[in-house]
Amino acid sequence: MPLKNPLMSAGLCLALCLPAYAQNTAPPPRDEFFWLGEVNKATAVINTDEGLLDKAMAPRIAAGLVKVLKDGEQPKAKRPSTVISFEPLLIEAAGADVTLLHAGRSSQDMHATYRAAILRDDLLGLAEQLNKTSGALVKLAEKHAGTVVPNYTNGVAAQPNSFGHYLLGHAAGLERDAQRIREAYARIDRSPMGTTVLNGTSWPLNRTRMAEYLGFASTVDNAYDAAQISSMEQPAEVGAIVTSIALHTGHFVEDVMTQYAQSRPWILLQEGGGNTYVSSAMPQKRNPGLLNNARRDASTALTLAMGPVVQAHNITPGMGDPKEVKANSAMVASAVLVLRQWERILGAMVISPERALEELNSDWTASQELADVLMRKYKLPFRVGHHFASEVVDYAKAKDIKPLDFPYAEAQRIYADTVKGSTYTAVLPMSEAELRATLDPAAIVRNRASAGGPQPAEMARMLKAAQQKIAQQSDWTAQRRARIASSLARLDADFEKLAASGR
């Protein structure tokens, strides 16, 4: 016969057994303490149903567990994060019999389980912020699909491009980060529970049902792998994702900074709101604080991402060095912060299409098009055309001549000198009008013909594809959150039935 316990009076059971969100209070944090509670609730339900725990004893054990969890939700209450610190509270609440829950369990598989569950939650938060930043990139790309700007290679103005096309290139990088999150999530979304230390247990535990209650898609198949191998590689894999995000952010920030340093940049940040600040000594300076902060935070994220790899290096399987929940959550949080900063930058950017076009027309970023047209239309070998274009640029820079002002007669002379001694006619095949059109940055962008270029038709296609991917990623994240929430709600309902069975 079960021992009577005042905790199981009808009123107290209703208050104690229902999850916090069902009582219209804020849900508890999904920390180690929370997941140890969920594992214990699931164990009580499953093992009672499977005949591994005496049904007569289950309500008293459930009552003790309810008290421990309720106490942990009180303001400033301690929330133990290890099995050996959690279990004494259970014993105090329900007596030594409560350790019958520990049949076929170990701190190894329990800790591996809550680490996977917390890292899984962290990845979903990262996926959500990545989607917001990607959405801001794509929205700005759509706005500036027709804005022609200089793009840079090796820190030097290289070619004209659509600013929207440039932004979609960065969005493509973040889409690969989203893919990496989904792939890593699938490997982390596996329950280690029931593997005990490393080779399973003689107890016939229902590992699949445990996984379902905790919202995992499947179980870790190999018991040795569960806590000894996969739980060590998971932080390193997530660290690689954080690294990629930080690198993508840093590339964008540094590209903007290179241009921002000009005396008349075509990109500025809206002043105020923490975007810029005035120098303490030089009144004319508007320092790009937001860019500086994003670069600093990206460096911090890179530093934290290296931690799990260094910690997991040259140690035996299963050691706890790279598994620290707080450190790994901080690593993911650093990537969330970096993406937030990037999103803020995108919202604060002020683009001047007129100034961008002025810069393009003040330099020779369209010069490659001369070689391309001569080869494509007049069959002149590219290297010969490239030499001609290079000589034009050298002459123009020596004389401080801008592309739109270059004398046609000089182009004819340079061309004749370039092909001198060859089988090609010494007459420049391009008319003056064609020469001017070839050097028009907007025409170059508009007339690109290869797939993936900045021409209007391709921009429309890529914008649509990027928007679809963002929507799909949003659905993916929502579905994973819903799966976890429904699983935990089902566990709460079944645990409440178990706890109420003694009344």
C-alpha positions as CSV (number, residue, x, y, z in Angstrom):
1,M,0.0,0.0,0.0
2,P,1.3,3.5,-0.8
3,L,2.2,5.7,2.1
4,K,-0.1,8.6,2.6
5,N,1.6,11.9,1.8
6,P,0.1,15.3,2.6
7,L,1.7,16.6,-0.5
8,M,-0.9,14.7,-2.5
9,S,-3.9,16.5,-1.2
10,A,-6.1,17.6,-4.1
11,G,-5.4,21.3,-3.8
12,L,-1.7,20.9,-3.4
13,C,-1.4,18.4,-6.2
14,L,-3.2,20.7,-8.6
15,A,-0.8,23.5,-7.8
16,L,2.3,21.4,-7.7
17,C,1.8,19.0,-10.6
18,L,0.7,21.4,-13.3
19,P,3.5,22.9,-15.4
20,A,4.2,26.6,-14.7
21,Y,2.8,27.7,-18.1
22,A,-0.5,26.0,-17.2
23,Q,-0.7,28.1,-14.0
24,N,-0.4,31.4,-16.0
25,T,3.1,32.0,-14.7
26,A,6.4,32.4,-16.6
27,P,7.8,29.0,-17.6
28,P,11.0,28.0,-15.8
29,P,14.3,28.3,-17.7
30,R,15.1,25.2,-19.7
31,D,18.4,24.7,-17.8
32,E,20.1,21.6,-16.4
33,F,17.7,21.5,-13.5
34,F,14.7,21.7,-15.8
35,W,15.9,18.8,-17.9
36,L,16.8,16.7,-14.9
37,G,13.2,17.2,-13.8
38,E,11.9,16.2,-17.3
39,V,14.1,13.1,-17.3
40,N,12.9,12.1,-13.9
41,K,9.2,12.7,-14.8
42,A,9.6,10.6,-18.0
43,T,11.4,7.9,-16.1
44,A,8.6,7.7,-13.5
45,V,5.9,7.4,-16.1
46,I,7.7,5.0,-18.4
47,N,9.1,2.7,-15.8
48,T,5.7,2.5,-14.0
49,D,4.0,1.6,-17.3
50,E,6.7,-0.9,-18.2
51,G,6.6,-2.6,-14.8
52,L,10.1,-1.5,-13.7
53,L,8.7,0.7,-10.9
54,D,6.0,-0.5,-8.4
55,K,2.7,1.3,-9.3
56,A,1.9,1.5,-5.6
57,M,5.1,3.5,-5.0
58,A,4.9,5.7,-8.0
59,P,2.5,8.5,-6.6
60,R,4.7,9.0,-3.6
61,I,7.9,9.3,-5.8
62,A,6.0,11.6,-8.1
63,A,5.0,13.8,-5.2
64,G,8.6,14.1,-4.0
65,L,9.7,15.0,-7.5
66,V,6.9,17.6,-7.8
67,K,8.1,19.2,-4.6
68,V,11.7,19.4,-5.7
69,L,10.7,21.0,-9.0
70,K,8.3,23.4,-7.4
71,D,10.9,24.5,-4.8
72,G,13.4,25.1,-7.7
73,E,11.0,27.5,-9.4
74,Q,10.8,29.8,-6.3
75,P,12.6,33.2,-6.5
76,K,16.4,32.9,-5.9
77,A,16.0,29.1,-5.3
78,K,18.9,26.8,-6.0
79,R,18.6,24.8,-9.2
80,P,21.1,21.9,-9.0
81,S,22.7,21.1,-12.3
82,T,24.1,17.6,-11.6
83,V,22.6,14.3,-10.8
84,I,24.5,14.0,-7.6
85,S,23.3,17.4,-6.3
86,F,19.7,16.9,-7.6
87,E,19.2,13.4,-6.1
88,P,19.6,14.4,-2.4
89,L,16.7,16.8,-2.8
90,L,14.6,13.9,-4.1
91,I,15.6,11.7,-1.2
92,E,14.7,14.5,1.3
93,A,11.3,15.0,-0.3
94,A,10.3,11.4,-0.8
95,G,12.7,9.1,1.0
96,A,15.3,6.7,-0.2
97,D,12.8,4.8,-2.3
98,V,12.9,7.6,-4.8
99,T,16.2,6.3,-6.0
100,L,14.4,3.4,-7.6
101,L,14.0,6.0,-10.4
102,H,17.7,5.5,-11.0
103,A,17.2,2.0,-12.4
104,G,19.4,1.7,-15.5
105,R,20.6,5.3,-15.4
106,S,23.8,7.2,-14.9
107,S,24.9,10.7,-14.6
108,Q,26.7,10.1,-17.9
109,D,23.6,9.6,-20.0
110,M,21.5,12.0,-18.0
111,H,24.1,14.8,-18.3
112,A,24.6,14.0,-22.0
113,T,20.8,14.2,-22.5
114,Y,20.4,17.7,-20.9
115,R,23.5,18.9,-22.7
116,A,22.0,17.8,-26.1
117,A,18.6,19.3,-25.1
118,I,20.1,22.7,-24.1
119,L,22.3,22.8,-27.2
120,R,19.3,22.0,-29.3
121,D,17.4,24.9,-27.8
122,D,20.4,27.2,-28.3
123,L,20.6,26.2,-32.0
124,L,17.0,27.0,-32.5
125,G,17.6,30.5,-31.1
126,L,20.6,30.9,-33.3
127,A,18.5,29.8,-36.3
128,E,15.8,32.4,-35.6
129,Q,18.3,35.3,-35.3
130,L,20.1,34.1,-38.4
131,N,16.8,34.2,-40.3
132,K,16.1,37.7,-39.1
133,T,19.5,38.9,-40.3
134,S,19.1,37.1,-43.6
135,G,15.7,38.6,-44.0
136,A,17.2,42.1,-43.5
137,L,19.8,41.4,-46.1
138,V,17.3,40.2,-48.6
139,K,14.9,43.1,-48.0
140,L,17.7,45.6,-48.5
141,A,18.9,43.7,-51.6
142,E,15.4,44.0,-53.1
143,K,15.4,47.8,-52.4
144,H,18.8,48.2,-54.1
145,A,18.4,45.7,-56.9
146,G,19.1,48.5,-59.4
147,T,21.6,50.5,-57.4
148,V,25.0,50.4,-59.1
149,V,28.0,50.5,-56.8
150,P,31.7,49.6,-56.9
151,N,32.7,46.3,-55.5
152,Y,36.1,45.7,-54.2
153,T,38.8,42.9,-54.4
154,N,42.0,43.1,-52.5
155,G,40.7,46.2,-50.9
156,V,40.6,48.0,-54.2
157,A,37.7,49.0,-56.4
158,A,37.3,46.2,-58.9
159,Q,34.0,46.2,-60.9
160,P,30.6,47.8,-60.9
161,N,27.8,45.7,-59.5
162,S,24.3,45.9,-58.2
163,F,24.3,46.6,-54.5
164,G,21.4,44.2,-54.2
165,H,23.4,41.5,-55.9
166,Y,26.3,42.1,-53.5
167,L,23.9,41.7,-50.5
168,L,22.4,38.5,-52.0
169,G,26.0,37.1,-52.1
170,H,26.2,37.7,-48.3
171,A,22.7,36.2,-47.9
172,A,23.9,33.1,-49.7
173,G,26.7,32.7,-47.1
174,L,24.2,32.9,-44.3
175,E,22.0,30.4,-46.1
176,R,24.8,27.9,-45.9
177,D,25.1,28.7,-42.2
178,A,21.4,27.9,-41.9
179,Q,22.0,24.6,-43.7
180,R,24.8,23.8,-41.2
181,I,22.5,24.5,-38.3
182,R,19.9,22.2,-39.7
183,E,22.4,19.4,-40.3
184,A,24.0,19.8,-36.8
185,Y,20.6,19.9,-35.2
186,A,19.7,16.6,-36.7
187,R,22.8,15.0,-35.2
188,I,22.2,16.7,-31.8
189,D,18.5,15.9,-31.7
190,R,19.1,12.3,-30.6
191,S,18.5,11.1,-27.0
192,P,21.4,9.5,-25.1
193,M,19.0,8.4,-22.2
194,G,19.2,4.7,-21.4
195,T,22.8,4.2,-22.5
196,T,24.0,4.6,-18.9
197,V,27.8,4.9,-18.7
198,L,28.8,3.4,-22.0
199,N,27.5,-0.1,-22.6
200,G,23.8,0.1,-21.8
201,T,22.1,-1.7,-18.9
202,S,20.5,-5.0,-17.9
203,W,17.2,-3.1,-17.3
204,P,14.9,-3.3,-20.3
205,L,14.5,0.5,-20.6
206,N,12.2,1.9,-23.3
207,R,14.7,4.4,-24.8
208,T,12.4,5.3,-27.8
209,R,9.6,6.4,-25.5
210,M,12.0,8.4,-23.4
211,A,13.3,10.2,-26.5
212,E,9.7,11.0,-27.6
213,Y,8.8,12.4,-24.2
214,L,11.8,14.7,-24.3
215,G,11.1,15.9,-27.8
216,F,14.1,14.1,-29.5
217,A,13.6,12.8,-33.0
218,S,15.5,9.6,-32.3
219,T,18.0,7.9,-30.0
220,V,21.8,7.8,-30.2
221,D,22.1,4.2,-31.5
222,N,25.5,3.1,-30.0
223,A,25.6,3.3,-26.2
224,Y,29.4,4.0,-26.2
225,D,28.9,6.8,-28.7
226,A,26.2,8.5,-26.7
227,A,28.2,10.1,-23.9
228,Q,31.8,9.2,-24.9
229,I,32.0,10.4,-28.5
230,S,29.0,12.3,-29.9
231,S,28.6,14.5,-26.8
232,M,32.2,15.7,-27.2
233,E,32.0,16.4,-30.9
234,Q,28.7,18.3,-30.7
235,P,30.2,21.5,-29.1
236,A,33.0,21.4,-31.7
237,E,30.5,21.1,-34.5
238,V,28.4,24.0,-33.2
239,G,31.7,26.0,-32.8
240,A,32.4,25.5,-36.5
241,I,29.0,27.1,-37.2
242,V,29.7,30.0,-34.9
243,T,33.0,30.4,-36.6
244,S,31.4,30.6,-40.0
245,I,28.9,33.1,-38.9
246,A,31.5,35.3,-37.3
247,L,33.7,35.1,-40.4
248,H,30.8,36.1,-42.7
249,T,30.0,39.0,-40.4
250,G,33.6,40.2,-40.2
251,H,33.9,40.0,-44.0
252,F,30.9,42.3,-44.4
253,V,31.9,44.7,-41.7
254,E,35.5,45.1,-43.0
255,D,34.3,45.6,-46.6
256,V,32.1,48.4,-45.4
257,M,34.9,49.8,-43.2
258,T,37.3,49.9,-46.2
259,Q,34.9,52.1,-48.1
260,Y,33.7,54.0,-45.0
261,A,37.2,55.4,-44.4
262,Q,37.0,57.5,-47.6
263,S,36.5,61.2,-47.3
264,R,33.3,60.9,-49.3
265,P,31.9,57.4,-48.7
266,W,28.8,56.2,-50.6
267,I,27.8,54.2,-47.5
268,L,27.2,56.0,-44.2
269,L,25.5,55.0,-40.9
270,Q,22.5,57.0,-39.7
271,E,23.9,59.2,-36.9
272,G,22.7,58.7,-33.3
273,G,21.1,55.7,-31.6
274,G,24.5,54.2,-30.9
275,N,25.3,53.9,-34.6
276,T,28.0,56.5,-34.6
277,Y,29.7,58.8,-32.0
278,V,31.6,62.0,-32.2
279,S,35.4,61.9,-31.5
280,S,36.3,63.4,-28.1
281,A,39.1,65.5,-29.8
282,M,38.2,65.9,-33.5
283,P,34.7,67.5,-34.0
284,Q,34.5,66.5,-37.7
285,K,34.8,62.7,-37.0
286,R,31.8,60.5,-36.8
287,N,33.2,57.2,-35.7
288,P,31.3,54.1,-36.8
289,G,30.7,52.6,-33.3
290,L,28.2,50.1,-34.6
291,L,30.7,48.7,-37.1
292,N,33.4,48.6,-34.5
293,N,31.2,46.8,-32.0
294,A,30.2,44.2,-34.6
295,R,33.8,43.5,-35.5
296,R,34.7,43.2,-31.8
297,D,31.8,40.9,-31.1
298,A,32.7,38.7,-34.1
299,S,36.2,38.4,-32.8
300,T,34.8,37.4,-29.4
301,A,32.6,34.7,-31.0
302,L,35.6,33.3,-32.9
303,T,37.6,33.1,-29.7
304,L,34.8,31.3,-27.9
305,A,34.2,28.9,-30.8
306,M,37.8,27.7,-30.6
307,G,37.3,26.7,-27.0
308,P,35.6,23.3,-27.6
309,V,38.1,22.2,-30.2
310,V,41.1,23.1,-27.9
311,Q,39.4,21.4,-24.9
312,A,38.5,18.3,-26.8
313,H,42.0,17.9,-28.2
314,N,44.2,15.1,-26.8
315,I,41.9,13.8,-24.1
316,T,40.4,10.4,-23.7
317,P,36.8,9.8,-24.9
318,G,34.0,11.1,-22.6
319,M,35.9,13.6,-20.5
320,G,34.0,16.6,-19.5
321,D,36.4,19.3,-20.7
322,P,34.4,20.5,-23.8
323,K,30.9,19.7,-22.5
324,E,30.4,22.7,-20.1
325,V,26.8,23.9,-20.7
326,K,27.4,27.5,-19.6
327,A,30.5,27.9,-21.9
328,N,28.8,26.3,-24.9
329,S,25.6,28.3,-24.5
330,A,27.7,31.5,-24.2
331,M,29.5,30.5,-27.4
332,V,26.1,30.2,-29.3
333,A,24.9,33.4,-27.6
334,S,27.9,35.2,-28.9
335,A,26.9,34.3,-32.5
336,V,23.4,35.5,-31.8
337,L,24.8,38.8,-30.7
338,V,27.0,39.1,-33.8
339,L,24.0,38.5,-36.1
340,R,22.0,41.0,-34.1
341,Q,24.7,43.6,-34.7
342,W,24.8,42.8,-38.4
343,E,21.0,43.3,-38.6
344,R,21.3,46.6,-36.8
345,I,24.0,47.7,-39.4
346,L,21.7,46.8,-42.3
347,G,18.9,48.9,-40.7
348,A,21.2,51.9,-40.2
349,M,22.9,52.0,-43.6
350,V,22.4,55.0,-45.7
351,I,23.3,54.3,-49.4
352,S,24.0,57.1,-51.9
353,P,23.5,55.8,-55.4
354,E,24.6,59.1,-56.9
355,R,27.9,59.1,-54.9
356,A,28.5,55.4,-55.8
357,L,28.0,56.1,-59.5
358,E,30.3,59.1,-59.2
359,E,33.0,56.9,-57.7
360,L,32.6,54.4,-60.5
361,N,32.9,57.1,-63.1
362,S,36.0,58.5,-61.4
363,D,37.9,55.2,-61.7
364,W,38.3,52.5,-64.3
365,T,36.3,49.7,-62.7
366,A,34.6,49.2,-66.1
367,S,37.9,48.6,-68.0
368,Q,37.6,44.8,-68.1
369,E,34.5,45.2,-70.2
370,L,36.6,46.7,-73.0
371,A,38.5,43.4,-73.3
372,D,35.3,41.3,-73.0
373,V,33.5,43.2,-75.7
374,L,36.5,43.1,-78.1
375,M,36.7,39.3,-77.6
376,R,33.0,38.5,-77.6
377,K,32.0,40.8,-80.5
378,Y,35.2,41.2,-82.5
379,K,37.0,37.9,-81.7
380,L,40.1,39.6,-80.4
381,P,42.0,37.3,-77.9
382,F,41.2,38.3,-74.4
383,R,44.8,38.8,-73.4
384,V,45.3,41.2,-76.3
385,G,42.2,43.1,-75.4
386,H,43.2,43.1,-71.7
387,H,46.6,44.6,-72.7
388,F,44.8,47.4,-74.7
389,A,42.5,48.2,-71.8
390,S,45.5,48.2,-69.4
391,E,47.3,50.7,-71.6
392,V,44.2,52.9,-71.8
393,V,44.0,52.9,-67.9
394,D,47.7,53.7,-67.6
395,Y,47.4,56.6,-70.0
396,A,44.2,57.9,-68.3
397,K,45.7,57.8,-64.8
398,A,48.9,59.5,-65.9
399,K,46.8,62.3,-67.5
400,D,44.1,62.3,-64.8
401,I,41.4,61.5,-67.4
402,K,38.1,59.9,-66.2
403,P,36.4,57.1,-68.2
404,L,33.6,59.3,-69.6
405,D,36.1,61.9,-70.8
406,F,38.6,59.6,-72.4
407,P,39.5,60.8,-76.0
408,Y,38.4,58.4,-78.7
409,A,41.4,59.4,-80.8
410,E,43.7,58.2,-78.0
411,A,41.9,54.9,-77.7
412,Q,42.4,54.4,-81.5
413,R,46.1,55.2,-81.1
414,I,46.6,52.9,-78.2
415,Y,44.8,50.1,-79.9
416,A,46.9,50.4,-83.0
417,D,50.1,50.3,-80.9
418,T,48.8,47.2,-79.0
419,V,48.1,45.1,-82.1
420,K,51.2,46.4,-84.0
421,G,53.1,43.5,-85.6
422,S,50.2,41.1,-85.3
423,T,47.7,39.8,-87.9
424,Y,44.9,42.0,-86.4
425,T,43.8,45.1,-88.1
426,A,45.2,48.3,-86.6
427,V,41.8,50.0,-86.7
428,L,39.9,50.0,-83.4
429,P,36.7,48.1,-84.3
430,M,34.6,49.9,-81.7
431,S,32.9,53.2,-82.6
432,E,33.1,56.1,-80.2
433,A,29.5,55.5,-79.1
434,E,30.2,51.9,-78.4
435,L,33.3,52.8,-76.5
436,R,31.3,55.1,-74.2
437,A,28.5,52.5,-73.8
438,T,31.1,49.9,-72.9
439,L,32.4,52.0,-70.1
440,D,29.0,52.8,-68.7
441,P,28.8,51.0,-65.2
442,A,25.0,50.7,-65.3
443,A,25.0,49.2,-68.7
444,I,27.6,46.7,-67.7
445,V,25.4,45.5,-64.8
446,R,22.3,45.5,-66.9
447,N,23.8,43.5,-69.7
448,R,25.3,40.7,-67.8
449,A,24.2,37.4,-69.4
450,S,25.5,34.6,-67.2
451,A,23.4,32.8,-64.6
452,G,23.8,34.3,-61.1
453,G,24.6,37.8,-62.3
454,P,23.2,41.1,-61.3
455,Q,21.0,41.6,-64.5
456,P,17.3,42.3,-63.7
457,A,15.9,38.9,-64.6
458,E,18.5,37.1,-62.5
459,M,18.1,39.4,-59.6
460,A,14.3,38.8,-59.6
461,R,14.9,35.0,-59.7
462,M,17.5,35.1,-56.9
463,L,15.5,37.4,-54.7
464,K,12.5,35.0,-54.9
465,A,14.7,32.0,-54.2
466,A,16.3,33.8,-51.1
467,Q,12.9,34.7,-49.8
468,Q,11.6,31.2,-50.2
469,K,14.6,29.8,-48.3
470,I,14.1,32.2,-45.4
471,A,10.4,31.2,-45.2
472,Q,11.4,27.5,-45.3
473,Q,14.0,28.0,-42.5
474,S,11.4,29.8,-40.4
475,D,9.0,26.9,-40.9
476,W,11.7,24.5,-40.0
477,T,12.5,26.3,-36.7
478,A,8.8,26.6,-35.8
479,Q,8.3,22.9,-36.4
480,R,11.2,21.9,-34.2
481,R,10.0,24.1,-31.4
482,A,6.5,22.8,-31.7
483,R,7.7,19.2,-31.6
484,I,9.6,19.8,-28.3
485,A,6.7,21.8,-26.8
486,S,4.1,19.1,-27.7
487,S,6.3,16.3,-26.4
488,L,6.9,18.1,-23.1
489,A,3.2,18.9,-22.8
490,R,2.3,15.2,-23.3
491,L,4.9,14.3,-20.7
492,D,3.4,16.8,-18.2
493,A,-0.1,15.4,-18.9
494,D,1.0,11.8,-18.3
495,F,3.0,12.6,-15.3
496,E,0.0,14.5,-13.8
497,K,-2.0,11.3,-14.3
498,L,0.6,9.3,-12.5
499,A,0.9,11.7,-9.6
500,A,-2.9,11.8,-9.3
501,S,-3.3,8.1,-9.3
502,G,-2.5,7.9,-5.5
503,R,-5.4,10.2,-4.5
